[in-house]
Amino acid sequence: MTVTKNQPREFQIGEITSPVIDRIEAIAKNVPGWSPVDQLYTLFNLAYLTTDVRGDIVEIGSWCGRSTAVLGMAARMIGNTKVHSIDLFPEKNDWKQNKDGSYSLEVELDGVKYRGYQDQNVWREPFEKDIAPIYAKYNSVLEVFNETLSRYDLRNFVIPFRGDSQHFGASVGIDFRCKLAFIDGDHSYDAVCLDIRNVQKFMAAGGWICFDDAFSSYDGVNRAIKDCVINNPAFDMGRQMTRKFFVARKKREG
Ligand SMILES: C[S@@+](CC[C@H](N)C(=O)[O-])C[C@H]1O[C@@H](n2cnc3c(N)ncnc32)[C@H](O)[C@@H]1O
């Protein structure tokens, strides 16, 4: 009997046959965030089906790592793929309350000020319900994000980047390619257009772009998708996949 030879194979079968949806349900239960299971499962499938496309996965807007954990799980299964998680990862004092009670962000990194939620503010009620409780326990969202990576053993597959998509684009080499970009950062028209233009520069032919909160309640997101993706001949296969996810494919050349 060749026990040692069979053991890794048995282990592999267990890994392969354990349902991905169970893991996604656990992530949705354990990691603070907004994306429900159906969105996360769609995101996982999209990532998993990019196996044959060149490049890494880029996420803009990671918060505590809920969508990141799902993308990281897909990256681990695909192999040879990293997830680059771009976020301002705000600390408690980076949030400023506006006159109408809503909140905006201002994060200073290496002397440069990055602003978020200036046009599309975070409304008071969701801030108090979902954001304030995080800062009751942690000073920085990055601490929670790193805990999520450790909890799901994803430190070798996910690279956090503190900054915005412009800053990230300037930091990668000209050979950098992305097979999937997930956009869930600042939801104003200008910010979403900027994120699309920045990721389009390094998207692989045949790569996918996926938006959260599309064609639901954010006018800026909808207009940005219409102007920069639907009316952009560089993309095809545009489709609203769930109640909130819009996806499109960067055309293959030729
Ligand atoms: C809706 S949350 C992301 C939720 C996350 N995808 C999840 O699954 O829980 C939006 C995130 O975008 C980040 N953000 C806001 N403005 C940004 C900007 N200009 N660049 C990068 N990240 C930004 C915020 O810090 C916040 O973490």
The ligand as an SDF file (V2000), in Angstrom:
LIG
                    3D

 27 29  0  0  0  0  0  0  0  0999 V2000
  -17.9490   50.1300   -1.0430 C   0  0  0  0  0  0  0  0  0  0  0  0
  -16.3760   50.0880   -0.2890 S   0  0  0  0  0  0  0  0  0  0  0  0
  -15.6720   48.6270   -0.9950 C   0  0  0  0  0  0  0  0  0  0  0  0
  -16.3400   47.3840   -0.5080 C   0  0  0  0  0  0  0  0  0  0  0  0
  -15.6000   46.1090   -0.7920 C   0  0  0  0  0  0  0  0  0  0  0  0
  -15.4330   45.8720   -2.2160 N   0  0  0  0  0  0  0  0  0  0  0  0
  -16.3200   44.9400   -0.1370 C   0  0  0  0  0  0  0  0  0  0  0  0
  -16.5080   43.9050   -0.7670 O   0  0  0  0  0  0  0  0  0  0  0  0
  -16.6800   45.0480    1.0510 O   0  0  0  0  0  0  0  0  0  0  0  0
  -15.5240   51.3650   -1.1140 C   0  0  0  0  0  0  0  0  0  0  0  0
  -14.0620   51.5070   -0.7790 C   0  0  0  0  0  0  0  0  0  0  0  0
  -13.4850   52.4480   -1.6810 O   0  0  0  0  0  0  0  0  0  0  0  0
  -12.4630   53.1460   -1.0080 C   0  0  0  0  0  0  0  0  0  0  0  0
  -12.2220   54.3910   -1.7500 N   0  0  0  0  0  0  0  0  0  0  0  0
  -12.9520   55.5260   -1.7610 C   0  0  0  0  0  0  0  0  0  0  0  0
  -12.4140   56.4270   -2.6070 N   0  0  0  0  0  0  0  0  0  0  0  0
  -11.3390   55.8240   -3.1650 C   0  0  0  0  0  0  0  0  0  0  0  0
  -10.3740   56.2290   -4.1230 C   0  0  0  0  0  0  0  0  0  0  0  0
  -10.4130   57.4440   -4.6990 N   0  0  0  0  0  0  0  0  0  0  0  0
   -9.3960   55.3440   -4.4640 N   0  0  0  0  0  0  0  0  0  0  0  0
   -9.3470   54.1140   -3.8910 C   0  0  0  0  0  0  0  0  0  0  0  0
  -10.2360   53.6780   -2.9770 N   0  0  0  0  0  0  0  0  0  0  0  0
  -11.2080   54.5200   -2.6240 C   0  0  0  0  0  0  0  0  0  0  0  0
  -12.9660   53.3390    0.4000 C   0  0  0  0  0  0  0  0  0  0  0  0
  -11.9160   53.5180    1.3020 O   0  0  0  0  0  0  0  0  0  0  0  0
  -13.7430   52.0140    0.6200 C   0  0  0  0  0  0  0  0  0  0  0  0
  -12.9140   51.0930    1.2810 O   0  0  0  0  0  0  0  0  0  0  0  0
  1  2  1  0
  2  3  1  0
  2 10  1  0
  3  4  1  0
  4  5  1  0
  5  6  1  0
  5  7  1  0
  7  8  2  0
  7  9  1  0
 10 11  1  0
 11 12  1  0
 11 26  1  0
 12 13  1  0
 13 14  1  0
 13 24  1  0
 14 15  1  0
 14 23  1  0
 15 16  2  0
 16 17  1  0
 17 18  1  0
 17 23  2  0
 18 19  1  0
 18 20  2  0
 20 21  1  0
 21 22  2  0
 22 23  1  0
 24 25  1  0
 24 26  1  0
 26 27  1  0
M  CHG  2   2   1   9  -1
M  END
$$$$
